Amino acid sequence: MAARVTESPHDALGLSVDDLLAMHRAMVTARLLDEAAFRQNRMGRAPFVVPVSGHEGCQIGTAWPMRKGIDIWLPYYRDLGVVLVAGMTPYEVFLGIFAKADDPSSGGRQMPAHWGSRRLGIISGSSPIATQVPHASGIAYAAKYRGEDAVVACWFGEGATSEGDWHEGLNFAGIHKLPVVFVCENNHYAISVPQSKQMAVENVADRAPGYGFPGVVVDGNDVLACYGAMKEAHERARRGEGPTLIECKTYRYFPHTSDDDDKSYRSREEVEEARTHDPIAGFERYLADRGILDLPGAASVRAEVKEQIDGAITAAWEAPDPEPESALGHVFAESP
């Protein structure tokens, strides 16, 4: 009798080997770009950075089912991995970090990590927490009203769920059965406030039925699990069945921002324990076990990505600064 061939999880999800390798490269790019941005901050060349390390699995996994040029992306400030999947390049990211004139998000006039790109369908966010959530519902309402085949995805941290904007956005989406997916990247801390001080429920996703749609909890360190949850939610939205709330349980390894001292609210032992569940290391073990990417291959990817990022830093640093007179653009009414 022939041996039974067991289907791998990625096969069941419809992901090819090329998909897996591209997802791995995107995760590595987000991590190395994050570490490079922190170095630029410590060198005094980047005034403010928002780290992503630890979130790569949930970001790349939930962004991967999105269709470029069709769907609409509403990331939050930690979503470096999301915007990389959407099509933003390391060079464009550093244009924003260095506040250069060609920064696609704002021409160097917005804080770094406040992503936006008309070309890529990334809607600009703002610093107040959760304001992108009602925006996502409004855009999804417009898409449904126009009969467009578009899914809107909105990412946020669990701290956003304590804001009124969040509840209003989800309630509106549920009432109108809008084609929107809400993705909570739950890293257990809203800056320094632990989840237990924010909500009396175990899971953010437990709140979804109160708005009339499903809530799903997934391991945010498992890129394939995150992809599977998003794929199902995306297909559900396209079928006209309404929103889904996906909660990805994850962890951030660095402080909230470059201005934060995380030693004041969490122990080094806690952070080190969380690092044993690194989403990149876990995915590399998965790929190695299936003969898709061995350790030398993974090291080669890192070397290639690092070289690309180093080149992007040099090019972005040498790019032109905004003209001083442009500081008042889009502030006051301008004559035709």
N, C-alpha and C positions, 0 to 999 in steps of 0.2 A: 504494500500500500504506500502510495506517495505521501511524503510528509506534508502536513497542513501548513500553508503559508499564512502567517498572521499579518493582517493589514496594519501598517503603522498609523499612528494618530494623524500625521500630516496627509496620508493618502485618503483617510476618511473625510478630511476637511477639504479635499480637492486641491491641495498645495503641491506644486512640483518641486523638484530638487532645486531648480533655478530660483523659485520663490524663497525657499529656505535659505539659500546662500545670500540672496539679496536682503532678506530680513535680518540675517546675522550681520551683514555689513552695515546696515542702517543702525543696528543697536550699537555696534562698535564705534561707528562714527559719532553717535550721540554721546557716548561715554568719553571718547578721547577729545571731542570738541569741548565738552563740559570741563574736563580737567585743564585743557589749554586756556579756556576763558578764565578760570580761576587763577592760573599763573599770570595772565595778563593783568588781572585785578591786583594781585600782590606786587606786580611790577609798577603799578601806578598808571597803567595805560588804559585800563577799563574801570570806570568809576563804580560800576554796579553790575553784578551778574546774579542770575538765578539758576541754581544747579538742577540737574536732571538725574544724576547718578543714582541708580536704584529703581528708577521708573521706566527704564528702557523696554522691559517686557510688555507692560500694559500699554505704553504709548505706541510702539511699533505694531503690536498685535491688534489694537483697536483701530489704528489708522489704516491698516493694510487692505481691508475690504472696500474702502472708500474709492470712488471712481474720479480720477483726475479730470477736470474740465466739465464735470457734470454736478458732482456733489459739492456741498458748502461746508467749510471747516470753521469752527469757532473754538480755537484753543485758549488755554489760559497760560499765564506767564512761564510755567515750568515745562511747557509742552515742546521742547526742542525736538524730541523724537517725532512728534506728530507733524511739525512743519517740514522736517526733512523728508518724511514720506510724501507729503503734499507736493514737494518739488523745490523747496528752498535749499540753496547750496550753502556750504560752510563759508564761502566768500561773502554771500549776502548776510549771513548771520553775523559775521565780524564787522561788516559795514555798519550794522546796527549797534553792536557793542562799542565801536569806536566813534559813533555818531557822525558818519560820513554823509555827504550829500546824496550819494546814490543808494543809501539804505532804502530798501523797498518798502519797509513798514511806515516810515515817516520822513524820509529825507534827513535823518539825523536829528529830528525835533521831538522825538518821543523817547521815553526810557527804554533801555534795552529789554528784550524779551516781551515787548508788547507787539506781537506779531500782526502783520497785515500784508496782503498782496492781492490786488485786483486781478492780476494775471492768473494767480493760482486759486482764486476763490476763497482766500483766507480773510475772514472778517476781523478788522482791528479791534483789539480789546482795550480795556482801560484798567487803571489800578484799583478802583473800588471792586471789592470781591463780589462775584456772582452776577455782575451786570450783563455778561454775555448770555446768560440763561434766557431771560425774556427776549433778547435779540434773536436767539436761535428759534424760539417758538414763533416769533413774528415772521422771520424769514421762511420758516416751514409753512406757516399759514399762507403766505404769498405764493409759495411754490404749489401748494395744493389748490389754491384759488385759480391759478393760471393753468392748472393741469400739466405742470412740468414734471418730468421724471427726475426729480432731485431728492436726495436724502440729506438732511442737515445733521451734523454731529457736533456735539458741544461737550467739551472736557472741562473739569474743575476738580479742586480738592475737596475733601470732606468738610473743611471749614466753611466752604461756600454754602453748604446745606443749612447753616444757621442763619442765613440772610433771607429777608423777605422776598427779594428778587427771585431767589431759587424756587420758593414755594409757588409764587405767582406764575413763573414760567412753566413749571411742571403742571400746575392746575389747568392753565390755558391749553397746553398741549394735549392733555388728557381729554378735556371737554370736546375739542375739535378733531381728535384722532389724527394728529399731525405726523408727517413723515420725518420724525426727529429721533435721534438716539442721544441720551444723556449718559456720559461716562464719568463716573466719580473715581478719581485716583486717590484712594484712601491710604495715606501714609501715617495715619494715627496722630498727627500733630498739626493743628492750625497755628503755624509758627510755633509757639511754646505751649499751646493749650491742648491737652490730650483729649481724645475722643470722649472719654468718660465725663468730661466737664462740658461737652457740647450737646450730647443727646442721651436720652434714656433708653435707646434701643441698641441692640447689638450690631445691626447692619443698617447702613444708609438705605440699601435696597428694600428694606422692610417697609419703607414709606411709600413705595410706588403704588401698591394697591389702593392706597387712599386717594390717588389721583386717577385710578381706573385703568392702569396698565401694569405690565409685569416688571418685577425687579429681579435682577440676577446677581448673585455673588460669585466671583471668580478669583482664582489665585493670580494676583497681578504680577507675580514673578514668572509665570508660565506663559510665554508669548503665544503658544499654540492655543491654550485655553482662552486667552483673551481674544485671539483671532476668531475662534469658534463662536464665542458669545456675540461678538460684533457682527459676524457674518449672518447669524440667525436674526439679530435685531435689524440689520440693514435690509435683509430680505423681507422681514415682516413689515417694515416701514414702506417698502416699495409695493407691497400687496395692498396697501391701504388700511392696514390693521392698527396703525397708530404707533405711539412711542414705546420705548423700552428704557429702563434705567439699569445700567450695568455698573456694579461696584467692583473695582479691582483692588484687592488688598495688597498693598505694597509697602515700601519704606524708602525714605531718602537718606543717603549716606552722609551728605554734607549738610551744613547749616541751611536754614530756610532761604537765606540770601547771603551774599558776601558781607552784609552788615549785621548778621545775626551771630550770637554766641550760643550755640546749642548745648554747650557744657552746663549751662545754667538750668536746664530742664530735662536732660536725659544723660544716662551714664555712658561711659565709653564701652562698658561691657555689653550694654544693650545694642549699641551700634555694631560692634564686632560680631555679635551673635546674628544680627540681621544680615551681615555680609556673607554668612555661610549659605544664604539663600539667593545669592547673586543671580539675576535673570540671565546674564550673558554666559556665566559659567555653566549654569544649568542647561542652556540651549546648546552650548558647545559639547557638553556630555551627550546630549541627545543626538547631535549630528555625528559625533565620533562613534557612538554605539551602532549607528546604521551605515557606517562607512562613507559618509557624505563629506565630512571635513575632519581631518586629523589635527593633532596639536601643532605640527609644523605648518599646516595650511592655515590654521587660525592665527598663528604668529605672523605669517606672511600678510594676511589681511590687515592686521594691526599696523604692520610696518608701512604698507601701502596707504592706509588711511591717515596715518600720522604724517607722512610726507605730503599728502594732499592738504591736510589742515595747516601744516607749517607754511605751505605756499599761499594758502588763503589768508593767513594772518599777515604775511608780508605784503601781499597785494592790497589788502583792505587798509592796512596802516598807511600805505603810501597813496591811497585814493584821496581825491580832493575833499576838503572840508566844505560845509555849507557856506555860502556867501553871507556875511553878517546881516545884510539888508533882508535876507529871507526869513529872519527871525519873526517878523510880523505877518508873514504869509498865513492865510487861513485863520487869522485872528480878528481882523476888522473887515468890513465890507470893502470890496475893491471895485473901482470903476472899470467898465468894459474896456 
